[in-house]
Amino acid sequence: MNQQQVPIQTKDGICTAWVSTPEAKGPWPGVIFYMDGFGIRPAMIEMATHIAKQGYVVLLPDLYYRFGAYGPFVPKEVLKGDFRALMGPMMASTDNHKAAEDTAAFLSYLDSRDDIAGDKVGTVGFCMGGGMALTAAGYYPDRVAAVASFHGSRLATDLPTSPHLVASQIKAEVYVAGADKDQGYPPEMAQRLEDTLTEAGVRHKCEIYAGKMHGWMKPDMPVYDAEAAERGWRELFALYARRLVSGTRARALIE
């Protein structure tokens, strides 16, 4: 697996990003990975690499670049203290709209590479990044063909940055995975999001993982669930195979 750090110029500054690519010769479809609230750390890079191994060029931007230097943090240790006091100022430095605006620069970077196949990309986000991945799909409907959100919070609220507000602009196929023990994504919110996607004519699949908690996909979280995480990865890779890959390779990836 090949990996490098690259500086990407956005309208608000320089965003450092990690790029993971397969070892085999491309070109490969591009994927933008939106991090969670704990920021860039080994687990995020590990997850991006896992996606790349399936045959994708994965861009993992540090969305806290406006905040400045930090961490890396160990979630299990952070959660023993005051999570909001420590992470709140960092999380406040970005939001769904800022991340979507940053995505213009991320797409330009991917366009500059000679190992990218086609002009359609996939997005994926975890926790905080889930709403960002969905919002980006609404901002760039002609570029984002597949989007997945895992244990995203506040996906359908009354806030002006709520991801469900861009549903009518989304052309991508959408997968949303929530947990039934996640206070940030209660049943009424899940229903509101699904109803909005349906009314907008968005091809989608929304699921609630029974008995799971917010963050189950991430290997460095105390609530990590390997079996449920594998289920999530299968859904993601099947989605990408349908929307980003064609022909016999897509069938092989789904199988």
Secondary structure, 3 states (H helix, E strand, C coil): CEEEEEEEEECCEEEEEEEEECCCCCCEEEEEEECCCCCCCHHHHHHHHHHHCCCCEEEEECCCCCCCCCCCCCHHHHCCCCHHHHHHHHHCCCCHHHHHHHHHHHHHHHHHCCCEEEEEEEEEEECHHHHHHHHHHHHCCCCEEEEEEECCCCCCCCCCCCHHHHHHHCCCEEEEEEECCCCCCCHHHHHHHHHHHHHCCCCEEEEEECCCCCCCCCCCCCCCCHHHHHHHHHHHHHHHHHHHCCHHHHHHHHC
